[in-house]
Amino acid sequence: MDNRFGKAYRLLKTEDFSSVFALRKQRSRSFLQVLQSADNALGHARLGLVVSKKAAKRANRRNFMKRVIRDWFRQHKHRLPPHDYVVRVRMAFDQETVAQARQQLAELMLPR
């Protein structure tokens, strides 16, 4: 099984992000908001991240949150339907609350 997070699994272009934002299919929890597109015709899920300075002023905290989300996606991408996802951090999480954030991510992204 391939557990890498290569370019094929990332949303890189502005129009990719815009198409997900335009659809407005979203779900939220206290830490995270997940926006989802319809089927992307690529056969696999792709991920885009939004972590604003409003959520965390320091770059190292924003990078930590992005790293946690990317790692979760990398481990679960084979279970996700072939959609484009944008994960937006609503409230900063740290080492103490990272388990809660991972749980919320699973609730928001994994098919029921």
C-alpha positions as YAML, in Angstrom:
chain: A
units: angstrom
residues:
- id: 1
  name: MET
  ca: [0.00, 0.00, 0.00]
- id: 2
  name: ASP
  ca: [1.28, 3.44, -0.94]
- id: 3
  name: ASN
  ca: [1.23, 5.77, 2.08]
- id: 4
  name: ARG
  ca: [2.92, 8.74, 0.48]
- id: 5
  name: PHE
  ca: [1.35, 12.17, 0.06]
- id: 6
  name: GLY
  ca: [2.50, 13.02, -3.46]
- id: 7
  name: LYS
  ca: [1.35, 15.80, -5.76]
- id: 8
  name: ALA
  ca: [-1.45, 13.64, -7.16]
- id: 9
  name: TYR
  ca: [-3.15, 13.73, -3.73]
- id: 10
  name: ARG
  ca: [-2.91, 17.51, -3.20]
- id: 11
  name: LEU
  ca: [-5.08, 20.39, -4.29]
- id: 12
  name: LEU
  ca: [-2.52, 22.78, -5.74]
- id: 13
  name: LYS
  ca: [-4.29, 25.24, -8.03]
- id: 14
  name: THR
  ca: [-6.61, 28.06, -7.12]
- id: 15
  name: GLU
  ca: [-9.34, 26.73, -9.42]
- id: 16
  name: ASP
  ca: [-9.23, 23.37, -7.59]
- id: 17
  name: PHE
  ca: [-9.85, 25.12, -4.27]
- id: 18
  name: SER
  ca: [-12.49, 27.38, -5.85]
- id: 19
  name: SER
  ca: [-14.48, 24.44, -7.22]
- id: 20
  name: VAL
  ca: [-14.65, 22.89, -3.74]
- id: 21
  name: PHE
  ca: [-15.62, 26.19, -2.10]
- id: 22
  name: ALA
  ca: [-18.28, 26.82, -4.77]
- id: 23
  name: LEU
  ca: [-20.05, 23.54, -4.08]
- id: 24
  name: ARG
  ca: [-20.47, 24.50, -0.39]
- id: 25
  name: LYS
  ca: [-21.00, 20.95, 0.85]
- id: 26
  name: GLN
  ca: [-19.48, 21.31, 4.29]
- id: 27
  name: ARG
  ca: [-19.45, 19.76, 7.73]
- id: 28
  name: SER
  ca: [-17.99, 21.29, 10.89]
- id: 29
  name: ARG
  ca: [-16.85, 20.45, 14.38]
- id: 30
  name: SER
  ca: [-15.17, 22.61, 17.00]
- id: 31
  name: PHE
  ca: [-11.62, 22.31, 15.62]
- id: 32
  name: LEU
  ca: [-12.18, 21.62, 11.92]
- id: 33
  name: GLN
  ca: [-14.40, 22.34, 8.95]
- id: 34
  name: VAL
  ca: [-14.35, 20.02, 5.92]
- id: 35
  name: LEU
  ca: [-15.60, 21.13, 2.52]
- id: 36
  name: GLN
  ca: [-16.12, 18.42, -0.06]
- id: 37
  name: SER
  ca: [-16.61, 18.34, -3.83]
- id: 38
  name: ALA
  ca: [-18.46, 15.84, -5.93]
- id: 39
  name: ASP
  ca: [-16.61, 12.97, -7.59]
- id: 40
  name: ASN
  ca: [-13.33, 14.29, -9.02]
- id: 41
  name: ALA
  ca: [-12.99, 11.61, -11.78]
- id: 42
  name: LEU
  ca: [-9.39, 10.86, -10.74]
- id: 43
  name: GLY
  ca: [-10.18, 7.71, -8.82]
- id: 44
  name: HIS
  ca: [-8.64, 8.94, -5.56]
- id: 45
  name: ALA
  ca: [-9.18, 11.62, -2.93]
- id: 46
  name: ARG
  ca: [-7.26, 14.89, -2.91]
- id: 47
  name: LEU
  ca: [-6.62, 17.22, 0.03]
- id: 48
  name: GLY
  ca: [-6.28, 20.96, 0.41]
- id: 49
  name: LEU
  ca: [-5.49, 22.72, 3.69]
- id: 50
  name: VAL
  ca: [-6.40, 26.15, 5.03]
- id: 51
  name: VAL
  ca: [-4.83, 27.20, 8.32]
- id: 52
  name: SER
  ca: [-5.14, 30.94, 8.83]
- id: 53
  name: LYS
  ca: [-3.17, 33.27, 11.04]
- id: 54
  name: LYS
  ca: [-6.44, 33.89, 12.85]
- id: 55
  name: ALA
  ca: [-6.38, 30.27, 14.04]
- id: 56
  name: ALA
  ca: [-2.71, 30.39, 15.08]
- id: 57
  name: LYS
  ca: [-0.38, 33.37, 14.90]
- id: 58
  name: ARG
  ca: [2.88, 31.40, 14.96]
- id: 59
  name: ALA
  ca: [3.97, 29.55, 11.82]
- id: 60
  name: ASN
  ca: [5.28, 26.59, 13.79]
- id: 61
  name: ARG
  ca: [1.80, 26.00, 15.29]
- id: 62
  name: ARG
  ca: [0.16, 26.29, 11.85]
- id: 63
  name: ASN
  ca: [2.73, 23.87, 10.42]
- id: 64
  name: PHE
  ca: [2.08, 21.40, 13.25]
- id: 65
  name: MET
  ca: [-1.64, 21.40, 12.51]
- id: 66
  name: LYS
  ca: [-1.05, 20.94, 8.77]
- id: 67
  name: ARG
  ca: [1.36, 18.08, 9.49]
- id: 68
  name: VAL
  ca: [-1.21, 16.30, 11.68]
- id: 69
  name: ILE
  ca: [-3.96, 16.63, 9.05]
- id: 70
  name: ARG
  ca: [-1.68, 15.52, 6.19]
- id: 71
  name: ASP
  ca: [-0.53, 12.51, 8.22]
- id: 72
  name: TRP
  ca: [-4.12, 11.47, 8.97]
- id: 73
  name: PHE
  ca: [-5.04, 11.83, 5.29]
- id: 74
  name: ARG
  ca: [-1.99, 9.86, 4.18]
- id: 75
  name: GLN
  ca: [-2.97, 6.95, 6.45]
- id: 76
  name: HIS
  ca: [-6.67, 6.94, 5.49]
- id: 77
  name: LYS
  ca: [-6.71, 8.03, 1.82]
- id: 78
  name: HIS
  ca: [-7.46, 4.50, 0.60]
- id: 79
  name: ARG
  ca: [-10.75, 4.52, 2.61]
- id: 80
  name: LEU
  ca: [-11.96, 7.88, 1.27]
- id: 81
  name: PRO
  ca: [-14.23, 8.26, -1.77]
- id: 82
  name: PRO
  ca: [-12.71, 9.98, -4.82]
- id: 83
  name: HIS
  ca: [-13.62, 13.55, -3.85]
- id: 84
  name: ASP
  ca: [-11.65, 16.75, -3.35]
- id: 85
  name: TYR
  ca: [-11.51, 17.86, 0.29]
- id: 86
  name: VAL
  ca: [-10.53, 21.19, 1.79]
- id: 87
  name: VAL
  ca: [-9.88, 21.06, 5.53]
- id: 88
  name: ARG
  ca: [-10.06, 24.41, 7.29]
- id: 89
  name: VAL
  ca: [-8.81, 24.75, 10.85]
- id: 90
  name: ARG
  ca: [-11.39, 26.69, 12.84]
- id: 91
  name: MET
  ca: [-9.67, 26.60, 16.24]
- id: 92
  name: ALA
  ca: [-6.04, 25.83, 16.99]
- id: 93
  name: PHE
  ca: [-5.15, 22.48, 18.50]
- id: 94
  name: ASP
  ca: [-1.90, 21.40, 20.15]
- id: 95
  name: GLN
  ca: [-0.24, 18.28, 21.60]
- id: 96
  name: GLU
  ca: [-2.89, 17.97, 24.32]
- id: 97
  name: THR
  ca: [-5.87, 18.20, 21.96]
- id: 98
  name: VAL
  ca: [-4.45, 16.52, 18.86]
- id: 99
  name: ALA
  ca: [-6.34, 13.26, 19.58]
- id: 100
  name: GLN
  ca: [-9.64, 15.18, 19.60]
- id: 101
  name: ALA
  ca: [-8.75, 16.86, 16.29]
- id: 102
  name: ARG
  ca: [-7.93, 13.49, 14.69]
- id: 103
  name: GLN
  ca: [-11.23, 12.06, 15.95]
- id: 104
  name: GLN
  ca: [-13.15, 15.01, 14.50]
- id: 105
  name: LEU
  ca: [-11.33, 14.61, 11.18]
- id: 106
  name: ALA
  ca: [-12.37, 10.95, 11.05]
- id: 107
  name: GLU
  ca: [-15.98, 11.87, 11.84]
- id: 108
  name: LEU
  ca: [-16.05, 14.53, 9.13]
- id: 109
  name: MET
  ca: [-14.24, 12.72, 6.31]
- id: 110
  name: LEU
  ca: [-14.73, 8.96, 6.55]
- id: 111
  name: PRO
  ca: [-17.85, 7.57, 4.88]
- id: 112
  name: ARG
  ca: [-20.47, 6.28, 7.28]
...
